[in-house]
């Protein structure tokens, strides 16, 4: 991948990508300079990203792109080929079905913060029997997708043939209520529904604008005892954050494989002590992703990829949520993309979002309000090294009477999420509703 930043690019203008432009260590080139590419034939495509409303440039309305074509390249000699960006990405539209209803509202809070219209979106999966019982109100679980996931995935689920869909559509799930999938996507990444200096008051907008709008439009039981939140990965962190940040608003949280919940174990680094995110003190490349036995990606590689792609990647997303805003209007990076050096001042600012730290410092107040509401699960060899942070949170909660559950299960980032385990979560939510007096 090679990138060039342009300003006021006029129609018909040619932008040249030449090997000489990508020799510098700071060049926007991944995984290596263009001149070092092995001679041969490649498939090439150009994308012009000028949309400022989407994280993913592949979905940005109005962005331009070319048809992929085969090109012959030969190291520093390169090769002369023309890529014509003559196609336009169209805004996607989502149609309601008998089961799924799409909701989009303008957020006054976020629109004011960003100085433009900002929408809050969700997809609502109706409960079994909703049409046949017009006088009944149902509980709701709010589902937050992981990084890259959006609310529109619910449409695919409702058109599938999985056992989970079959059980939902025939009323054979233990949880009988709404499933509402939220859209966490923001231009700088995944919002995790936490108020931030860069993404704005996303959490407040959710609980004060979107959820009340949903509860007024559908027959949702608008009470904390019937209001659950759940999610996986970045959605797992989001759900836990929302339960902790708004302990009286939600009646239960089911968080699976959450992003780091203790920044002393931010994947494979201690943000408060380590000096470099790319290298361990022993000089070993710091791993970021793995199989059960082998490292697959390290932080140096991943940061370089995001450096070339621009804002909106997973690590950038953490900066957007947890970091202060810099003088240039961008989030201050907790680590340098090219050198890995950790900015101690930024890391200190991240403490406001360290869930384990928040719980420990505020447990006298939070403990009674969270009692019985915390259900947190992760894999023992998480693909992204997320279990060390979960172990630290578990070590703290094990010393407290929290009335919930924290478990580390056999599996990686997703493999522990079997159909049997999902059924177990449904049953836990149903039991919690019964305990809360919701029939």
C-alpha positions as CSV (number, residue, x, y, z in Angstrom):
1,X,0.0,0.0,0.0
2,X,1.3,3.4,-0.9
3,X,-0.4,6.8,-0.1
4,X,0.0,10.4,-1.1
5,X,-1.8,13.3,0.6
6,X,-3.3,15.7,-1.8
7,X,-5.1,19.1,-1.5
8,X,-7.7,20.5,-3.9
9,X,-7.3,17.7,-6.4
10,X,-9.1,18.8,-9.6
11,X,-10.9,16.4,-11.9
12,X,-8.5,15.1,-14.6
13,X,-5.4,15.7,-12.5
14,X,-2.7,13.0,-12.6
15,X,-1.0,12.0,-9.4
16,X,2.2,10.1,-9.9
17,X,3.4,7.3,-7.7
18,X,7.1,6.8,-8.3
19,X,9.6,4.7,-6.4
20,X,11.7,7.7,-5.5
21,X,8.8,9.2,-3.5
22,X,8.8,6.2,-1.1
23,X,12.4,5.8,0.0
24,X,12.2,7.9,3.1
25,X,11.7,6.1,6.5
26,X,8.7,8.3,7.0
27,X,7.2,7.6,3.5
28,X,3.6,6.3,3.4
29,X,4.7,2.8,2.2
30,X,3.7,-0.6,3.5
31,X,5.3,-3.0,4.1
32,X,8.4,-1.6,2.3
33,X,9.4,1.0,-0.2
34,X,8.1,0.6,-3.7
35,X,11.6,0.2,-5.1
36,X,12.1,-2.9,-3.0
37,X,9.1,-4.8,-4.4
38,X,10.1,-8.0,-6.1
39,X,9.9,-7.7,-9.8
40,X,6.7,-9.2,-11.2
41,X,3.0,-8.7,-12.0
42,X,0.7,-7.2,-9.3
43,X,-2.9,-6.3,-9.2
44,X,-3.3,-2.5,-8.5
45,X,-6.1,-0.2,-7.6
46,X,-6.3,3.4,-6.6
47,X,-8.8,4.9,-4.1
48,X,-9.3,8.6,-3.6
49,X,-10.6,9.1,0.0
50,X,-12.1,12.5,0.6
51,X,-15.1,11.5,2.7
52,X,-14.9,12.7,6.3
53,X,-17.9,10.8,7.7
54,X,-16.8,7.1,7.5
55,X,-13.9,5.2,9.2
56,X,-13.7,2.8,6.2
57,X,-12.8,4.5,3.0
58,X,-14.3,1.6,1.1
59,X,-17.7,2.8,2.4
60,X,-17.2,6.6,2.3
61,X,-19.9,8.1,0.0
62,X,-18.4,9.9,-2.9
63,X,-15.0,8.3,-2.6
64,X,-13.5,7.4,-6.0
65,X,-11.8,4.2,-7.1
66,X,-10.5,2.4,-10.2
67,X,-11.1,-1.0,-11.5
68,X,-8.2,-3.3,-10.4
69,X,-5.8,-4.2,-13.2
70,X,-2.6,-6.2,-13.6
71,X,0.6,-4.1,-13.7
72,X,4.2,-5.2,-14.2
73,X,6.7,-3.6,-11.8
74,X,10.4,-3.9,-11.7
75,X,12.0,-2.5,-8.5
76,X,13.4,1.0,-8.8
77,X,12.6,1.0,-12.5
78,X,8.9,0.7,-11.6
79,X,6.6,0.6,-14.6
80,X,4.3,3.1,-16.2
81,X,0.6,2.3,-15.8
82,X,-2.4,4.5,-15.6
83,X,-5.2,3.8,-13.0
84,X,-8.3,5.8,-13.6
85,X,-10.5,6.6,-10.6
86,X,-13.8,6.8,-12.5
87,X,-16.1,4.9,-10.1
88,X,-18.0,6.3,-7.1
89,X,-18.9,4.7,-3.8
90,X,-22.6,5.1,-3.2
91,X,-24.2,5.6,0.2
92,X,-25.8,2.3,1.4
93,X,-29.4,2.1,2.1
94,X,-31.0,-0.4,4.4
95,X,-34.6,-1.6,4.0
96,X,-36.8,-2.7,6.9
97,X,-38.1,-6.3,6.9
98,X,-40.7,-8.1,9.0
99,X,-38.1,-8.8,11.6
100,X,-35.5,-6.0,11.4
101,X,-36.2,-2.3,11.6
102,X,-33.5,0.3,10.9
103,X,-33.4,3.5,13.0
104,X,-31.4,6.6,12.3
105,X,-31.8,9.9,14.3
106,X,-29.9,13.1,14.4
107,X,-27.9,13.6,17.6
108,X,-28.1,17.2,18.8
109,X,-25.1,16.6,21.2
110,X,-22.8,15.1,18.6
111,X,-23.9,17.5,15.9
112,X,-23.0,20.5,18.1
113,X,-19.7,18.9,19.0
114,X,-18.6,18.2,15.4
115,X,-20.2,21.2,13.8
116,X,-22.1,19.0,11.3
117,X,-25.1,16.7,11.3
118,X,-24.2,13.4,13.1
119,X,-26.5,10.4,13.0
120,X,-27.0,7.7,15.6
121,X,-28.0,4.4,14.1
122,X,-29.3,1.0,15.2
123,X,-30.9,-2.1,13.8
124,X,-33.8,-3.5,15.9
125,X,-34.6,-7.2,15.8
126,X,-38.2,-7.7,17.0
127,X,-39.0,-10.3,19.6
128,X,-40.9,-13.5,18.7
129,X,-44.6,-12.9,19.0
130,X,-44.3,-9.1,18.8
131,X,-47.1,-8.6,16.3
132,X,-49.4,-11.1,18.1
133,X,-49.1,-9.5,21.5
134,X,-49.7,-5.8,20.9
135,X,-50.2,-5.0,24.6
136,X,-46.9,-6.5,25.8
137,X,-43.7,-4.6,26.5
138,X,-40.4,-6.4,26.2
139,X,-36.9,-6.1,27.7
140,X,-34.0,-5.2,25.3
141,X,-30.4,-6.1,25.0
142,X,-28.2,-3.6,23.3
143,X,-25.5,-5.3,21.2
144,X,-22.3,-3.5,20.3
145,X,-20.3,-5.1,17.4
146,X,-16.5,-5.3,17.5
147,X,-14.1,-3.2,15.5
148,X,-15.3,-2.9,11.9
149,X,-18.7,-4.3,12.7
150,X,-21.8,-2.2,12.2
151,X,-25.6,-2.4,12.9
152,X,-26.3,-3.6,9.3
153,X,-25.0,-7.0,10.1
154,X,-28.3,-7.8,11.7
155,X,-30.0,-7.9,8.3
156,X,-27.7,-10.7,7.2
157,X,-28.4,-12.6,10.4
158,X,-32.1,-12.5,9.9
159,X,-31.8,-13.8,6.4
160,X,-29.6,-16.7,7.3
161,X,-30.3,-20.3,8.2
162,X,-28.2,-20.6,11.4
163,X,-29.5,-22.5,14.5
164,X,-29.5,-19.2,16.4
165,X,-31.8,-17.5,13.8
166,X,-34.0,-20.5,13.7
167,X,-34.4,-20.5,17.5
168,X,-35.1,-16.8,17.6
169,X,-37.7,-16.8,14.8
170,X,-39.5,-19.8,16.4
171,X,-39.4,-18.5,19.9
172,X,-37.1,-21.1,21.2
173,X,-34.5,-18.8,22.8
174,X,-34.4,-18.4,26.5
175,X,-34.1,-14.6,26.1
176,X,-37.4,-13.1,24.9
177,X,-37.0,-9.5,24.1
178,X,-35.5,-7.0,21.6
179,X,-32.1,-7.4,20.2
180,X,-30.8,-4.0,19.2
181,X,-27.5,-3.7,17.4
182,X,-25.8,-0.3,17.7
183,X,-23.6,1.3,15.2
184,X,-20.2,2.1,16.8
185,X,-18.5,3.4,13.7
186,X,-17.1,6.9,13.8
187,X,-14.6,8.6,11.4
188,X,-11.7,7.9,13.8
189,X,-12.6,4.3,14.4
190,X,-14.8,2.5,16.9
191,X,-16.4,4.9,19.4
192,X,-16.8,2.3,22.2
193,X,-19.6,4.6,23.3
194,X,-17.3,6.5,25.7
195,X,-17.4,10.2,25.9
196,X,-14.0,11.5,24.5
197,X,-12.2,14.7,23.6
198,X,-12.0,13.6,20.0
199,X,-15.2,11.6,19.2
200,X,-17.4,13.8,21.4
201,X,-20.1,12.8,24.0
202,X,-20.9,9.5,22.4
203,X,-22.0,7.7,25.6
204,X,-24.3,10.5,26.7
205,X,-25.8,10.7,23.2
206,X,-26.5,6.9,23.4
207,X,-28.3,6.9,26.8
208,X,-29.9,10.3,26.5
209,X,-30.9,10.4,22.8
210,X,-30.8,7.1,21.0
211,X,-32.1,4.7,23.6
212,X,-35.0,7.0,24.7
213,X,-35.9,7.4,21.0
214,X,-35.9,3.6,20.5
215,X,-37.9,3.0,23.7
216,X,-40.6,5.5,22.6
217,X,-40.9,4.1,19.1
218,X,-41.0,0.4,20.0
219,X,-42.7,-1.5,22.9
220,X,-39.6,-1.6,24.9
221,X,-39.8,-1.8,28.7
222,X,-38.0,1.4,29.5
223,X,-36.6,0.4,32.9
224,X,-33.0,-0.4,33.9
225,X,-34.0,-3.8,35.2
226,X,-35.0,-4.7,31.6
227,X,-32.1,-3.0,29.8
228,X,-29.0,-5.1,29.1
229,X,-25.8,-4.4,27.2
230,X,-23.5,-6.9,25.5
231,X,-20.8,-7.1,23.0
232,X,-17.6,-8.8,21.8
233,X,-14.0,-7.6,21.5
234,X,-14.2,-3.8,21.1
235,X,-17.9,-4.3,21.7
236,X,-17.0,-6.2,24.8
237,X,-15.1,-3.3,26.1
238,X,-17.9,-1.0,25.2
239,X,-20.5,-3.0,27.0
240,X,-18.5,-3.1,30.1
241,X,-17.6,0.6,29.9
242,X,-21.3,1.5,29.5
243,X,-22.3,-0.6,32.5
244,X,-19.6,1.0,34.7
245,X,-20.1,4.6,33.4
246,X,-23.9,4.4,33.7
247,X,-24.3,1.8,36.5
248,X,-28.0,2.8,37.2
249,X,-29.1,3.0,33.6
250,X,-28.3,-0.6,32.6
251,X,-29.4,-3.7,34.5
252,X,-26.7,-6.1,33.3
253,X,-23.7,-6.5,31.2
254,X,-22.4,-9.5,29.2
255,X,-19.0,-8.6,27.9
256,X,-17.0,-11.2,25.9
257,X,-13.3,-10.9,24.9
258,X,-13.1,-7.2,25.8
259,X,-10.3,-5.0,24.6
260,X,-7.8,-4.3,27.4
261,X,-9.6,-3.6,30.6
262,X,-6.4,-2.9,32.5
263,X,-3.7,-0.8,30.8
264,X,-1.0,-2.4,32.8
265,X,-1.6,-5.2,30.3
266,X,-2.4,-3.3,27.1
267,X,-2.1,-6.4,25.0
268,X,1.7,-7.1,25.5
269,X,2.8,-3.9,27.2
270,X,2.4,-2.0,30.4
271,X,1.5,1.5,29.3
272,X,2.4,3.0,32.6
273,X,5.9,1.5,32.8
274,X,7.2,0.4,29.4
275,X,9.0,2.9,27.3
276,X,8.4,1.5,23.8
277,X,5.4,-0.2,22.3
278,X,7.4,-1.8,19.4
279,X,10.1,-3.5,21.4
280,X,10.3,-5.3,24.7
281,X,13.0,-4.3,27.2
282,X,14.9,-7.3,25.9
283,X,14.9,-6.0,22.4
284,X,12.3,-8.4,21.0
285,X,9.6,-7.2,18.6
286,X,6.4,-6.8,20.7
287,X,3.7,-9.2,19.4
288,X,0.2,-8.0,18.7
289,X,-1.6,-11.0,17.3
290,X,-1.0,-14.8,17.4
291,X,-2.3,-18.2,17.0
292,X,-2.2,-20.4,20.1
293,X,1.5,-21.1,19.5
294,X,3.0,-18.5,17.1
295,X,3.2,-14.7,16.7
296,X,1.5,-13.6,13.5
297,X,1.7,-9.7,13.7
298,X,3.8,-7.4,15.8
299,X,3.1,-3.8,16.8
300,X,5.8,-2.4,14.4
301,X,4.0,-3.9,11.4
302,X,0.5,-2.9,12.5
303,X,1.4,0.6,13.3
304,X,3.1,1.1,10.0
305,X,0.1,-0.2,8.2
306,X,-2.2,2.2,10.0
307,X,0.4,5.0,9.4
308,X,-0.1,4.5,5.7
309,X,-3.8,4.0,5.7
310,X,-4.5,7.1,7.8
311,X,-6.8,7.6,10.8
312,X,-9.5,5.1,11.6
313,X,-7.5,1.9,12.3
314,X,-7.8,-0.2,15.5
315,X,-4.8,1.4,17.4
316,X,-5.7,4.9,16.1
317,X,-9.2,4.2,17.4
318,X,-7.8,3.7,20.9
319,X,-6.0,7.1,20.7
320,X,-9.3,8.7,19.5
321,X,-11.2,7.5,22.5
322,X,-8.6,7.6,25.3
323,X,-6.2,10.5,24.3
324,X,-6.5,14.3,24.7
325,X,-6.9,16.3,21.5
326,X,-3.7,17.8,20.1
327,X,-3.0,21.3,18.9
328,X,-3.6,20.1,15.3
329,X,-7.1,18.9,16.2
330,X,-6.0,15.2,16.0
331,X,-5.8,12.7,18.9
332,X,-2.4,12.7,20.7
333,X,-0.9,9.2,20.0
334,X,0.0,7.2,23.0
335,X,2.9,5.8,21.0
336,X,4.9,7.0,18.0
337,X,3.7,5.1,14.9
338,X,7.2,4.8,13.5
339,X,9.4,4.4,16.6
340,X,7.0,3.0,19.1
341,X,8.1,5.4,21.8
342,X,5.3,5.7,24.4
343,X,4.3,9.2,25.4
344,X,4.1,9.1,29.2
345,X,1.8,12.1,29.5
346,X,-0.7,10.6,27.1
347,X,-0.5,7.3,28.9
348,X,-1.3,9.1,32.1
349,X,-4.4,10.7,30.5
350,X,-5.6,7.2,29.5
351,X,-6.1,6.3,33.2
352,X,-9.6,7.9,32.9
353,X,-10.6,4.9,30.8
354,X,-8.8,2.1,32.7
355,X,-11.8,0.1,33.7
356,X,-10.0,-2.0,36.4
357,X,-8.4,1.2,37.9
358,X,-11.8,3.0,37.9
359,X,-13.5,0.1,39.6
360,X,-10.8,-0.2,42.2
361,X,-10.7,3.5,43.0
362,X,-14.4,3.9,43.1
363,X,-15.6,0.5,44.3
364,X,-17.2,1.9,47.5
365,X,-19.6,3.8,45.3
366,X,-19.8,1.5,42.3
367,X,-19.8,-1.9,44.0
368,X,-23.4,-1.7,45.3
369,X,-24.7,-0.3,42.0
370,X,-22.9,-3.0,39.9
371,X,-23.8,-5.9,42.1
372,X,-25.0,-8.9,40.1
373,X,-24.6,-7.0,36.8
374,X,-21.1,-7.9,35.7
375,X,-20.7,-11.0,33.5
376,X,-17.3,-11.0,31.7
377,X,-15.7,-13.8,29.6
378,X,-12.6,-14.3,27.6
379,X,-10.4,-16.9,25.9
380,X,-7.4,-18.3,27.7
381,X,-5.1,-17.7,24.7
382,X,-6.7,-14.7,23.1
383,X,-5.6,-13.9,19.6
384,X,-4.8,-10.3,20.6
385,X,-3.3,-11.0,24.0
386,X,-6.4,-9.7,25.8
387,X,-6.5,-12.3,28.6
388,X,-3.7,-10.8,30.8
389,X,-5.8,-7.6,31.4
390,X,-8.9,-9.7,32.1
391,X,-6.9,-11.7,34.6
392,X,-5.9,-8.5,36.4
393,X,-9.6,-7.4,36.5
394,X,-10.6,-10.8,37.7
395,X,-8.0,-10.7,40.4
396,X,-9.5,-7.5,41.8
397,X,-13.2,-8.6,41.4
398,X,-12.4,-11.9,43.1
399,X,-11.6,-9.9,46.3
400,X,-15.0,-8.2,46.1
401,X,-18.6,-9.3,46.6
402,X,-19.8,-8.3,43.1
403,X,-22.4,-11.0,42.5
404,X,-21.5,-11.6,38.9
405,X,-19.0,-13.7,37.0
406,X,-15.6,-13.3,35.4
407,X,-14.4,-16.4,33.6
408,X,-11.4,-17.3,31.3
409,X,-12.4,-20.1,29.1
410,X,-10.5,-22.5,26.8
411,X,-10.1,-20.9,23.3
412,X,-8.9,-17.9,21.4
413,X,-10.5,-14.5,20.6
414,X,-13.6,-16.1,19.1
415,X,-13.5,-19.9,19.4
416,X,-14.9,-20.0,22.9
417,X,-18.1,-18.3,21.5
418,X,-19.7,-21.6,20.5
419,X,-23.5,-22.0,20.0
420,X,-23.6,-23.8,23.3
421,X,-21.9,-20.8,25.0
422,X,-24.2,-18.3,23.3
423,X,-27.2,-20.4,24.5
424,X,-25.7,-20.1,28.0
425,X,-25.6,-16.3,27.7
426,X,-29.2,-16.3,26.7
427,X,-30.1,-18.4,29.7
428,X,-28.2,-16.1,32.0
429,X,-30.0,-13.0,30.7
430,X,-33.3,-14.8,31.1
431,X,-32.5,-15.7,34.6
432,X,-31.4,-12.1,35.4
433,X,-34.7,-10.8,34.0
434,X,-36.6,-13.2,36.2
435,X,-34.6,-12.1,39.2
436,X,-35.4,-8.5,38.3
437,X,-39.1,-9.2,38.1
438,X,-39.4,-9.0,34.3
439,X,-41.7,-11.6,32.8
